[in-house]
Amino acid sequence: MKSAELDNLVKTGHLVEEPPLPGEIRNALERAENLLLDASRAVTQDGRFSLTYDSAYAFAQAALRRNGYRASARYMAFQCLIHTTNTSAEDWRVFNDAHKARNRIAYDGEPLDKFSLTNTGLVETLLQATDRLGKCLQELERDREQ
């Protein structure tokens, strides 16, 4: 699926057009699902956050790749979800906030407990949004195969 918005991001250098390799999308979705499953079993909140974030990123990357693009930076995979999936604006904000939190944790050494999006907390909100994203991508892939 080509879109003017994604093509404009190619022109600015944020995306690169690149057709997916055979089996790449299936493998990426399987990896993302496994990470999400691991996140649901993780013992610590830090572990749950890391695994859920990595799952969300793998799903977002798969969404871009199935449309024939590769992101020049990690955040772009999340930015493009509005154009590559049926992700709601609310879920997009969750992924955006999680990405910012991930960077502050990874690069600034901030503790996870500093971040909260709702009364259920960042990790649970991210887990739910990632699960919805995974289901959306599975449905899009089923539709494509028919």
N, C-alpha and C positions, 0 to 999 in steps of 0.2 A: 504494500500500500504506500504509494507516494503521496506526499502532501506538500503544499506550498510552504508551510511553516518549517517542515524538516529540510526541504530543499534550500530555504533561506539560511538555515543553520550550517549547511554544507558550504554555502558561499562565504560565510563568516569564519569558517574553519573550526566550528564547534563539533561538527559531525563530518564523517568521511563516508562516502558511498562505498559499500563493500558487500557483495552478495554473500549470504551465509553458506558455509560448507555443508555438504551432505551430513545429516545427523547432528549438526551443531546445535540446533534449537532443541531437539529431543534431549540431548545430553545436558544442555544448560538447564532445562526445566527439571530434569531428574535430579541434578545436583541441588538446585534451589529447593525442591521438595524435601530432599534428604536433610538439608541444613535446617529447614523449618521443623521437621520432625525432631531433629536433635535439639533444637531450641526449646521445644515443648518438654523435653526431658532434662534440660540442664539444671544443675544444682544451684548455681549462683545467678544473681541478677546480671552481673557482668557477662557471664557466659551466655545467658539467654539473650541479652542485648546484642552481643557480637554475632551470635549465630543467626538471630532474626534479621539483623541488619545485612549480613552477608547474603542471606536468602533473598531479601528484598532487592538487593543490588543485582543478584544473579537473575531474578525475574525481570527486572527493569532492563538489564543488558539483553536478555533473550527477546524482549519486546522490540528493542531497537534492531537487533540482528535479523529478526524475522521480517522486518520491513526493509532490509538491505542497507543498514547504516551501522556505523561503529562510532562511539563517542570519543572525543579527544580528551575528555576529563570525566571523572566518576560522576560528578553531580549532574552532568548532562543526561545521563541515562534516566535519572529521576525527573529532571525537567521535562523530558520528552514524553513521559507517560500519558499525558493528556492527549497527545497526538497518536500514540501507538496502541493504546488500550482504552477501555471504557472506565478508567480510574476516575473516581469522584474527586472533586476539588478538595474535599475534606481529607481523603486518603493521601492525595498528593501533598498536602500540608504536613501530614504525619511523616511521610518519607523525607520531605525537605528538612523538617525539624530534626529527624533522626540522623540525617546526614550531617547537619551542623553539629549535633551532639557528638557524633562519632569523631568528627574532626577535632573538636575541643578536647575530647577524651584522649585521642591518639596523639595530638600534636601539642596540647597545652597541659596535659596531665590532670585535667579536671575529673573529679569523681562522678560516677554515673548518677548517684543519688541527688546530684545538684539539678538534674533535668526532670521535668514532669510536664506532660501535655494535658492530662485530665486527671480526675480523681483516681482513675485506675492506674495511672502511671505510664510513663513512656514505653516501657517494655511490653506491657499487655496491649496497649493501643497499637504499637508497631506490629506485634504478633497478629492481631486481628486484621489490620490493613494488609499485611503481607499474605495472609491466608486468602483474603478476597482477591488480591492481585494474582496469586497463583491459580485460583479457580477461573478467573477471567481469561488468563492466558491459555489454560487447558481448553476452555470453550472456544476460543479463537482458533486454536490449532485443530480442534475437532471439526469446526466449520470449514477450515481450509482444506482438510483432507476429504471432505464430502464432495 
